[in-house]
Amino acid sequence: MKRSISMPVKPRYIEDLPPLERSEEREELFHNENFCSKRTLPSNGGCYNPYEIIEEDQHFIAQKELIDFSENWKRQKSREVYTARVIAQSGHHNVSFFKIPGRSWQYFKDLITTLIEQEWPYTFFIFLSTFFITWMVFTCLWYLIAYAHGDLNYDEQSGESLMEGQQPCVIGAQSLTALFIYTVETQVSIGFGEKYPSDECPEGVFLFVSQLIVYIGIEGAMVGIVYAKVARPSKQVSEPKFSRKAVICQRDGNICLVIRVCDQKGQQAIGTKIRVFLLEDRRSQEGEYLGKCLNELKIEDSGTPFILWPTTICHFIDRRSPFYKYICEDYTNKEFEVIVSLTGSSPSSGQITESRTSYLPKEITWGECFVNIIHYNASKNVYTIDYENFNATVPVPMVSLTEFVFERSSKTQPPTKHFRLSQYKTHEI
């Protein structure tokens, strides 16, 4: 083998290398405690704890099949499927449309509604820029009239004005800055000072009248938009408050989904209507993916409560409910969204408004109920509401839906693999 010029050192042949030797030390790659037998493997996919001693009786056999509920809840929270909100808890929708033909023209055709629906910073910017642009436009027009009449031309030697008539079109304004001040005075004041129009220029009189008409229209439109934005129905009708989380508990012999709602201002809206929807992915019987579909849930009292004080929205989970097929673990593993809509009319103006919120699977708690916050004060002879505990919940005795159906149908002891979740701690809000 010849040495190459690019090689810094002389290569060695393979035969010159020492032979490989096997080491006498052995590494323990696996340990017995890292594995568990098939008999003790949790059936729900939970993590096995090799240091936990489990007795061989019926109660702990169930515990081996489903580990402690509170610990299992924490593990499932780390494995939960992320669901993007369609409706935020504040009520704003998370939907954006794009590639709409003629979208800008559609907004321009309904300009008043577009300005009302805009955010306040944009409204103030349009409000100020509209007046400023109007002043600048009419300043330029007055400048052109004065320039055409010769009011801005002076003799370099004598300094006399070279205007055509006896007096200028705008008396007291011989520069662009003076004409801008005159334009502002014309639109915002009820009279004139040192600067005022004359009858020397007929086009100036026409522009003066046109400026007043345009200003009245712009001022009326801007004031109307700001007033309509302040007096929107969403600001007139009392803003309801929804609980941060929903709970699933047992009520009147039925498993139900419960949401708390109240009116913080104490104003009872007229014709209150509450509707609850379940938004989840759906496939047809033929296997076609239909995307996210809305399924309205049946509400107690036909969804027309009288919100005199904090009340609850109850949906019974029966065979007709979409939640009938869910178990407690599905509320962290499934991907869905519960949307709540509350509509009502203002008692003062009669305008209709809508308040919305939503709940993700991680915001629905199994085996808890809301605490009572309505109390009667005998000394003051009045009912008091404890808003501090509006979102507070307490754990309640709860069974799985399979056991609940089994008990109602056969009135016998349920299978061993189903056990009451009240033995375990539930997730606190």
Secondary structure, DSSP 8 states (H G I E B T S, - for coil): ----TT-SS----GGGS------S-------GGG---TTTS-TT-----TT----SSHHHHHHHHS--HHHHHHHHHHH------SB-TTS-B-----S-TTHHHHHHHTHHHHHHHS-HHHHHHHHHHHHHHHHHHHHHHHHHHHHHHTTT-B-TTT--B--SSSS-SEET--SHHHHHHHHHHHHH-SS-SS-EE-TT-HHHHHHHHHHHHHHHHHHHHHHHHHHHHHT-HHHHS--EEE-SSEEEEEETTEEEEEEEEEETT----EEEEEEEEEEEEEE-TT--EEEEEEEEE--GGGG----SS-EEEEEE--TTSGGGG--TTHHHHS-EEEEEEEEEE-TTT--EEEEEEEE-GGGEEESEEE---EEEETTTTEEEE-GGGTT-EEE-----HHHHHHHHHH-S---TT---GGGS-----
